[in-house]
Amino acid sequence: MRPVRRAALLGATALTVALLGACSSSADAPADAASTAASHGAAKDGAKAAPASGAGVDDLDPADVIAEQTYTVPGSEDKVTVGVHSLVVKGDVMVLNLFFTPEFADHPKDEPISVFDMVGAAWDPSLMDRENLKEYTILSENVTTDWAADQVHTEATNGQPVLWWGGYAAPQDDIDTVDVRVLDELPEFTDVPITR
C-alpha cells in the first residue's frame, strides 16, 4: 500500500473513532465514572461545588412567601390567595415572584385556571419606591412583549399554587425595600425586601 494512501486511511479511521466517541452520551458512561466525577466536583470541606457551567434552578417554594393576602375576584365569588417573595436584583434587573393559589367555587377541580382569570385583563403589578418618588413597572421591549410570565398560559388548578414572575429595572437608588401593588383593588404589600 502506498504511504499516502495509508496515511489517508489512518486519518479517516482516527476521525471515525473520534466522531463515534463524541456520539456517546453520559448515560453510556459507567456508574464508576459518574461517581468519580462527582467526587472530583466536591469542595475540600465537603460542600458541593457549583456546576462548571454556573447554571442552576431558582429555589422558590410557595410555603416561603414573606406575606400573603386573599381576595375575591371582582364580579364573582371566586377567591385567590397571592403571596410575595423578596425581590431579587440580578444585574440591571429586579425580579418579582408571586404565587397565586385559586379557590374558584364553581370550577372543576382538575381544570386549569390562568393567572389572567385570577387578576383580569388590565393587570400591571408595580413596585413603589415612595422615599424617592419612583414607580417601577414591568420591563417591556414593545407593546406586546413584556419581561414577565405569560398570564394567560400560566395556570394552576383549584387549591394549587402557581408562580408568576416579572422583570423590573433594578432600583436607581440605594434602597432596601419597596411596596408591591399587585392589584389596584388590594392593599399593597409593604416594605418587601430587596436582595442583591
C-alpha positions in Angstrom: 0.0 0.0 0.0 1.3 3.4 -0.9 2.4 5.7 2.1 0.0 8.5 1.0 -3.0 6.1 0.8 -2.0 4.5 4.2 -1.8 7.9 5.9 -5.2 8.9 4.4 -6.8 5.6 5.6 -5.3 6.0 9.1 -6.6 9.6 9.3 -10.1 8.6 8.2 -10.1 5.8 10.8 -9.0 8.1 13.6 -11.7 10.7 12.6 -14.4 8.0 12.6 -13.3 6.7 16.0 -13.3 10.3 17.4 -16.8 11.0 16.0 -18.2 7.8 17.4 -16.7 8.6 20.8 -18.3 12.0 20.7 -21.7 10.5 19.9 -21.9 8.5 23.1 -24.0 10.1 25.9 -23.2 10.4 29.6 -25.8 7.6 30.1 -23.3 5.3 28.3 -20.7 6.1 30.9 -20.2 3.5 33.7 -21.5 4.3 37.1 -17.9 4.4 38.4 -17.1 7.3 36.1 -20.2 9.3 37.4 -19.2 8.8 41.0 -15.6 9.7 40.3 -16.7 12.9 38.5 -19.0 13.7 41.5 -16.2 13.2 44.0 -13.9 15.4 42.0 -16.6 18.1 41.9 -16.9 18.2 45.7 -15.1 21.0 47.6 -12.4 20.2 50.1 -14.6 21.0 53.0 -17.2 18.5 51.9 -19.6 21.1 50.4 -20.9 20.6 46.9 -19.1 22.6 44.2 -21.2 24.7 41.8 -21.7 23.2 38.3 -19.0 24.1 36.0 -21.5 26.0 33.7 -22.8 28.1 36.6 -26.4 27.1 35.6 -28.9 26.4 38.3 -32.5 26.5 39.2 -34.1 29.2 41.4 -35.3 27.5 44.6 -38.7 29.1 45.2 -41.2 27.5 47.5 -44.8 28.7 47.9 -44.5 28.0 51.6 -41.7 30.5 51.9 -43.6 33.6 50.8 -43.0 36.5 53.2 -46.5 37.9 53.1 -49.8 36.9 51.5 -53.4 38.0 51.2 -56.7 36.6 49.9 -59.0 38.5 47.7 -62.3 37.9 45.9 -62.1 38.2 42.1 -64.3 41.1 41.1 -67.8 40.1 39.8 -67.6 36.6 41.3 -67.4 34.6 44.5 -64.0 33.1 43.5 -61.1 33.7 45.8 -57.4 33.8 45.2 -54.5 33.9 47.7 -51.5 35.8 46.5 -48.1 35.5 48.2 -44.9 37.5 47.6 -41.3 36.6 47.9 -38.4 39.0 48.4 -37.4 40.8 45.3 -34.1 39.7 43.8 -31.7 42.0 41.9 -29.7 40.3 39.2 -27.5 42.8 37.3 -29.7 45.5 35.9 -33.0 43.6 36.5 -35.1 43.2 39.7 -37.4 40.1 39.7 -40.7 40.0 41.5 -42.0 36.4 42.3 -45.7 36.0 43.2 -47.5 32.7 44.0 -51.2 32.6 43.1 -53.5 29.9 44.6 -57.0 29.9 43.2 -60.1 28.7 45.0 -62.8 29.0 42.4 -66.2 28.0 43.7 -67.9 26.5 40.6 -64.7 25.4 38.7 -63.9 21.7 38.2 -61.1 20.6 40.4 -58.8 19.3 37.6 -59.4 22.1 35.1 -56.7 24.8 34.9 -57.3 28.4 35.9 -55.0 31.0 34.4 -53.4 34.0 36.2 -55.4 36.0 33.7 -58.6 34.6 35.2 -57.3 35.4 38.7 -56.3 39.1 38.0 -58.1 40.3 34.9 -57.1 41.9 31.6 -55.7 45.2 32.7 -53.2 43.8 35.1 -49.9 45.6 35.6 -48.3 45.0 39.0 -45.9 47.8 40.0 -43.2 48.4 42.6 -43.3 51.7 44.6 -40.3 53.5 46.0 -42.1 56.2 47.9 -38.9 57.5 49.5 -37.6 58.6 46.1 -41.0 59.1 44.5 -40.4 56.4 41.8 -42.7 53.6 40.4 -41.2 50.6 38.7 -43.3 48.8 36.0 -42.6 45.6 34.1 -39.8 45.9 31.6 -41.2 45.9 28.1 -39.5 45.6 24.7 -42.6 46.8 22.9 -46.4 46.9 23.3 -46.8 43.1 23.1 -43.6 41.8 24.7 -43.1 42.1 28.5 -40.4 40.6 30.7 -42.9 38.5 32.6 -44.6 35.1 32.8 -47.5 34.9 30.4 -50.6 35.5 32.5 -52.8 33.6 30.0 -50.7 30.4 29.9 -49.5 30.4 33.5 -52.1 28.1 35.1 -53.0 26.2 38.3 -55.8 24.0 39.4 -58.0 24.8 42.4 -56.0 24.8 45.6 -52.6 24.5 43.8 -50.1 27.5 43.7 -48.6 28.7 40.5 -45.6 31.0 40.2 -45.8 34.2 38.2 -42.7 36.4 37.8 -42.0 39.8 36.4 -38.8 41.7 35.5 -38.3 45.3 36.5 -35.4 47.7 36.3 -33.1 47.4 39.2 -33.5 50.3 41.7 -31.8 53.5 40.7 -31.3 54.5 44.3 -29.8 52.7 47.3 -33.0 51.2 48.8 -33.6 48.0 50.7 -37.4 47.7 50.3 -40.3 48.6 48.0 -44.1 48.4 48.2 -45.7 45.9 45.8 -49.0 46.8 44.2 -50.5 43.6 42.8 -53.9 44.9 42.0 -55.3 48.4 42.4 -58.2 47.0 44.4 -55.9 45.4 47.0 -53.8 46.8 49.8 -50.2 46.9 48.8 -47.5 44.5 50.2 -45.4 47.0 52.2 -41.7 47.0 52.8 -40.9 44.0 50.7 -37.2 43.4 51.0 -34.8 43.6 48.0 -32.0 41.0 48.0 -28.8 41.5 45.9 
